[in-house]
Every structure is written in C-alpha cells, then in structure tokens.
Amino acid sequence: MSELRFVRMGFGGDAVEYQEAWDEQRRVHAARFTDEVPDTVLLLEHPPVYTAGRRTADDERPLDGTPVVDVDRGGKITWHGPGQLVGYPILKLPRPVDVVAHVRRLEEALIRACAEFGLETSRVEGRSGVWVLGDPVERRPSLGGLSLDFDPRLTDEEFDPRLNGPEYAPSNAGQRREDRKIAAIGIRVAKGVTMHGFALNVNPDNKWFDRIIPCGIRDAGVASLAYELGRDVTIDEVLPVVERHLKDVLGSAEPKPREIEKATA
C-alpha cells in the first residue's frame, strides 16, 4: 500500500461532531481518489450520536424516538460517543475491491492492539468486528433466577432486550459472560476508495447501547477495554497503540483484487 498517514481530528473537549467528520471523510475520499493525498486514517471521538447503516431495520432503532443519523456505510445501527476511539481509514484498494479482506485487516489491527493491553479478543463467525468471547452456555449465570433453558432469546426471534430489563441489556453482557463486541466495523467503498471504519470501546458508558439493538444483534452485547481489564483505560493510552498496529497491518498489506468466478459455458 501507499504511505499511511494519521490525522488526529479531536478528542475529549474537542470531540468532533458526526456531520463534520462525515464531511471531512468525503473531502479526503475525493482527494485520495485523485491521488492528491496518501492513504489516510482519521482518528477521533464523537459527542453522543446514533448512526444507522443501510441494513438497519426500523425495529432496531431507539424506542423513544431519539434522533438517528442515517449513513451510507454497511452494517446496522450503532452508537458513538465519549470513551470510544473512532477510526476512518480512507484507503485506495485495487479493483474489484475485496471488502471482506479489508474488514479482516481492520479486525486484525484491533485484535493486536487489545492483546497489547492484555485482553484476548477474537472474531465471531458470520459477525464482523472484534469480540470478547463468552463462557460456554452451561457455565454462564442464570438470568433472573431462571435456567438458561428458558432464555426467551433462544426461542423468540422477535425478543426485544430493550423491553425486558437490565438482565438482558447489551451493556450487561459481561456480567452474563456472553459474547460481547468491543469494536464495531462498518465500511463503504466508492470508486475503489474506502470510507467509514471502526469504533473501539475504550471506556464509554455502554448503557447508551441499551436503547438500540446494537448492530442488529439480539443475543450478544457490548464490551469495553476498561470493563474487561478491570481498570481505567484512556483514549490517550490506546491511541498510539492502535495507530502502530494499523500501520503495521495496513502498511505491510499487499491488497489484491477480489477474485471473480468466470461463468462456464
């Protein structure tokens, strides 16, 4: 890949409004397409905001009518806000673009970053992002005093955790020892150049996720570095580590065009 530059847009009291960051993404995207700038990663925090990808269903949005920004990335609804490190890699890839390979590279960089802090994370088959894996079902604590055999999520496809109390809240998945997502990934590729990217939960208030169905997933939850490590972790600590692993993974990658199967006569 080309030279990789990092742009720290704003954190803490200088957190960047979502619309401002989206506008900057589009500006850099256009410049990258014409080779006016190298591959670029925008890094920042947002003030609290819900954003919905193109596959978001109506019944996954906040029940109380909280505003949601509809965006042109893949994936479903999520939350961004204080304590979350957001990265928007704007990279030129060979066409036809291998989107899955790009997502896997982002996951790998974040998995390595978490490992440097002593947290083992993983991928989950069929689900993008970076995950803290839960205990086997038989070793998890019961919910509300009931056996897991009666967990409604196992039999009710329309089960809504937002209406069923804190024992089902995504933010409490760590207490339930379930699979929980620590980094969400949602991207868009236009003209061979990537947009959007990842959100790594460092030390946010994960209760913000309880008002939605995060990423449309009803049987798992969310995690943070601070909760999983049992200590305070700051964006300032995590930022240079994530930058280094992104540089190692993305900078050393040799992306190849997606293979297209040719139809046989």
Legacy VTK file of the C-alpha trace (Angstrom):
# vtk DataFile Version 3.0
C-alpha trace
ASCII
DATASET POLYDATA
POINTS 265 float
0.000 0.000 0.000
1.000 3.651 -0.224
2.314 5.734 2.634
-0.176 5.752 5.514
-0.806 8.997 7.372
-2.809 9.543 10.553
-4.886 12.632 11.270
-5.995 13.160 14.868
-9.120 15.258 14.433
-10.238 15.779 18.022
-10.796 14.098 21.393
-12.361 14.884 24.753
-13.435 18.515 24.835
-12.535 18.736 21.142
-14.686 15.758 20.122
-15.815 16.051 16.505
-19.487 16.309 15.581
-20.532 13.424 13.345
-21.569 15.590 10.393
-18.233 17.446 10.465
-16.314 14.186 10.411
-18.506 12.794 7.622
-17.869 15.902 5.537
-14.131 15.554 6.129
-14.270 11.888 5.137
-15.851 12.821 1.821
-13.282 15.564 1.221
-10.357 13.222 1.905
-12.038 10.452 -0.095
-12.209 12.686 -3.177
-8.579 13.736 -2.713
-7.451 10.132 -2.281
-9.265 9.077 -5.445
-7.286 11.644 -7.451
-4.044 10.768 -5.618
-3.744 14.232 -4.086
-3.229 12.663 -0.641
-1.886 9.292 0.554
-3.927 6.638 2.310
-5.269 8.381 5.414
-6.771 7.334 8.740
-8.892 9.912 10.556
-8.938 9.302 14.317
-11.328 10.988 16.749
-14.045 10.865 19.380
-17.637 11.892 18.698
-20.169 13.511 21.007
-23.004 11.003 21.669
-24.726 10.019 18.411
-26.577 7.037 16.971
-25.804 6.156 13.353
-27.644 3.659 11.190
-26.125 1.783 8.274
-28.091 0.816 5.214
-29.302 -2.522 6.613
-30.801 -1.099 9.814
-34.368 -2.267 10.449
-36.997 0.029 11.909
-37.394 -2.160 14.993
-33.689 -1.803 15.875
-33.825 1.970 16.422
-34.445 3.729 19.774
-37.995 3.192 21.001
-38.233 6.720 22.409
-37.650 8.458 19.076
-34.072 9.544 19.843
-32.624 11.012 16.620
-30.548 8.704 14.453
-28.200 9.736 11.646
-28.694 7.534 8.577
-25.380 6.956 6.817
-24.138 5.310 3.652
-21.977 2.629 5.255
-22.719 -1.053 5.510
-23.933 -2.686 8.682
-26.687 -1.654 11.046
-27.259 0.756 13.924
-24.617 1.638 16.497
-23.638 4.367 18.938
-20.602 6.651 19.008
-19.573 8.836 21.887
-17.102 9.732 24.635
-14.698 6.983 25.584
-14.818 5.387 22.148
-11.928 5.619 19.691
-13.304 6.010 16.167
-11.167 5.480 13.085
-12.000 6.211 9.457
-9.389 4.611 7.160
-9.619 6.156 3.689
-7.588 3.809 1.528
-7.300 3.155 -2.182
-7.672 -0.554 -2.940
-7.281 -2.461 -6.206
-10.468 -3.178 -8.098
-12.608 -5.162 -7.922
-12.310 -4.414 -4.213
-12.115 -7.290 -1.743
-14.257 -5.769 1.010
-14.017 -8.792 3.304
-10.222 -8.727 3.199
-10.268 -5.030 4.126
-12.530 -5.717 7.125
-10.287 -8.591 8.226
-7.245 -6.305 8.195
-9.012 -3.766 10.418
-10.066 -6.539 12.774
-6.516 -7.875 12.929
-5.047 -4.492 13.865
-7.585 -4.057 16.668
-7.126 -7.611 17.931
-3.389 -6.933 18.201
-3.994 -3.628 19.963
-6.258 -5.268 22.555
-3.693 -8.030 23.074
-1.049 -5.424 23.894
-3.241 -4.345 26.813
-3.578 -7.953 27.958
-7.050 -8.636 26.569
-7.623 -11.626 24.320
-10.177 -10.898 21.618
-11.355 -12.758 18.565
-13.581 -12.844 15.528
-17.003 -14.484 15.543
-18.073 -16.459 12.505
-20.640 -14.544 10.466
-20.303 -11.360 12.538
-17.907 -8.540 11.744
-15.948 -6.673 14.377
-13.781 -7.685 17.317
-15.251 -9.741 20.142
-14.591 -10.877 23.682
-15.796 -14.458 23.695
-18.171 -15.550 26.426
-18.219 -18.684 28.539
-19.884 -21.864 27.280
-23.637 -21.657 27.805
-23.638 -24.247 30.592
-21.178 -22.161 32.632
-22.991 -18.825 32.346
-25.008 -17.426 35.273
-28.765 -17.839 35.042
-30.923 -14.876 34.074
-33.439 -13.615 36.604
-33.124 -16.842 38.590
-34.291 -18.920 35.630
-32.402 -21.674 33.888
-30.859 -20.752 30.562
-33.198 -23.360 29.098
-35.894 -20.726 29.496
-33.923 -17.876 27.951
-36.519 -16.337 25.563
-33.800 -15.270 23.131
-33.317 -18.924 22.222
-36.888 -19.402 21.025
-38.351 -15.949 20.299
-36.949 -14.358 17.146
-38.715 -11.077 17.965
-37.441 -10.869 21.554
-36.610 -7.261 22.395
-33.962 -6.760 25.121
-34.933 -3.075 25.395
-38.270 -4.087 26.947
-37.096 -6.813 29.293
-34.985 -5.221 31.999
-31.284 -4.910 32.770
-30.659 -8.654 32.858
-30.936 -8.638 29.061
-29.289 -5.260 28.378
-26.363 -5.311 25.924
-24.264 -3.324 28.413
-24.523 -6.167 30.950
-23.293 -8.925 28.639
-20.004 -9.091 30.543
-21.840 -9.928 33.765
-23.734 -12.627 31.879
-20.427 -13.919 30.451
-21.812 -13.808 26.901
-20.052 -12.929 23.666
-19.667 -9.155 23.551
-18.402 -6.825 20.868
-15.578 -4.485 21.796
-15.053 -2.978 18.336
-17.647 -2.458 15.616
-16.734 -2.174 11.934
-18.846 -0.731 9.141
-17.447 0.484 5.834
-18.297 1.765 2.410
-16.223 1.548 -0.761
-16.760 4.063 -3.558
-14.575 4.337 -6.662
-12.184 1.851 -5.124
-11.594 4.002 -2.011
-12.782 3.027 1.465
-14.766 5.175 3.902
-16.117 4.810 7.443
-14.336 2.232 9.560
-14.188 1.132 13.190
-15.223 2.142 16.698
-13.237 0.690 19.604
-14.872 0.868 23.034
-12.160 2.080 25.391
-14.056 3.421 28.428
-17.506 4.576 27.269
-20.789 4.419 29.150
-22.085 1.323 27.402
-25.614 1.951 28.651
-26.052 4.083 25.525
-26.243 0.780 23.616
-29.225 -0.355 25.680
-31.557 1.985 23.777
-30.954 0.220 20.446
-30.321 -3.277 19.099
-26.565 -2.803 18.551
-25.591 -3.949 15.065
-28.959 -5.728 14.935
-27.689 -8.487 17.258
-30.140 -9.571 19.964
-28.256 -12.451 21.594
-24.945 -10.769 22.475
-23.766 -7.491 23.940
-21.025 -4.900 24.095
-17.732 -4.642 25.942
-15.043 -2.095 26.715
-11.346 -2.291 27.439
-11.829 -0.650 30.831
-14.511 -3.124 31.957
-12.731 -6.212 30.684
-9.381 -5.214 32.201
-10.938 -4.027 35.454
-9.102 -0.718 35.434
-9.302 2.730 33.972
-8.063 2.930 30.393
-7.918 6.199 28.492
-8.076 7.174 24.849
-4.628 8.753 25.280
-3.216 5.336 26.224
-4.914 3.460 23.433
-4.465 5.916 20.563
-0.739 5.389 19.822
-1.107 1.619 20.209
-3.939 1.462 17.685
-2.032 3.729 15.302
1.013 1.468 15.469
-0.925 -1.704 14.783
-2.905 -0.099 11.966
0.381 0.991 10.431
1.853 -2.497 10.826
-1.172 -4.296 9.366
-2.330 -1.830 6.708
1.123 -0.543 5.817
2.517 -4.021 5.194
-0.554 -5.356 3.401
-0.487 -6.079 -0.303
-4.190 -5.934 -1.195
-5.201 -7.951 -4.211
-8.276 -7.575 -6.390
-11.214 -9.734 -5.438
-11.300 -12.883 -7.495
-14.338 -13.136 -9.739
-15.506 -16.549 -10.786
-15.999 -16.782 -14.502
-19.176 -18.385 -15.694
-18.661 -21.621 -17.535
-20.495 -22.382 -20.729
LINES 1 266
265 0 1 2 3 4 5 6 7 8 9 10 11 12 13 14 15 16 17 18 19 20 21 22 23 24 25 26 27 28 29 30 31 32 33 34 35 36 37 38 39 40 41 42 43 44 45 46 47 48 49 50 51 52 53 54 55 56 57 58 59 60 61 62 63 64 65 66 67 68 69 70 71 72 73 74 75 76 77 78 79 80 81 82 83 84 85 86 87 88 89 90 91 92 93 94 95 96 97 98 99 100 101 102 103 104 105 106 107 108 109 110 111 112 113 114 115 116 117 118 119 120 121 122 123 124 125 126 127 128 129 130 131 132 133 134 135 136 137 138 139 140 141 142 143 144 145 146 147 148 149 150 151 152 153 154 155 156 157 158 159 160 161 162 163 164 165 166 167 168 169 170 171 172 173 174 175 176 177 178 179 180 181 182 183 184 185 186 187 188 189 190 191 192 193 194 195 196 197 198 199 200 201 202 203 204 205 206 207 208 209 210 211 212 213 214 215 216 217 218 219 220 221 222 223 224 225 226 227 228 229 230 231 232 233 234 235 236 237 238 239 240 241 242 243 244 245 246 247 248 249 250 251 252 253 254 255 256 257 258 259 260 261 262 263 264
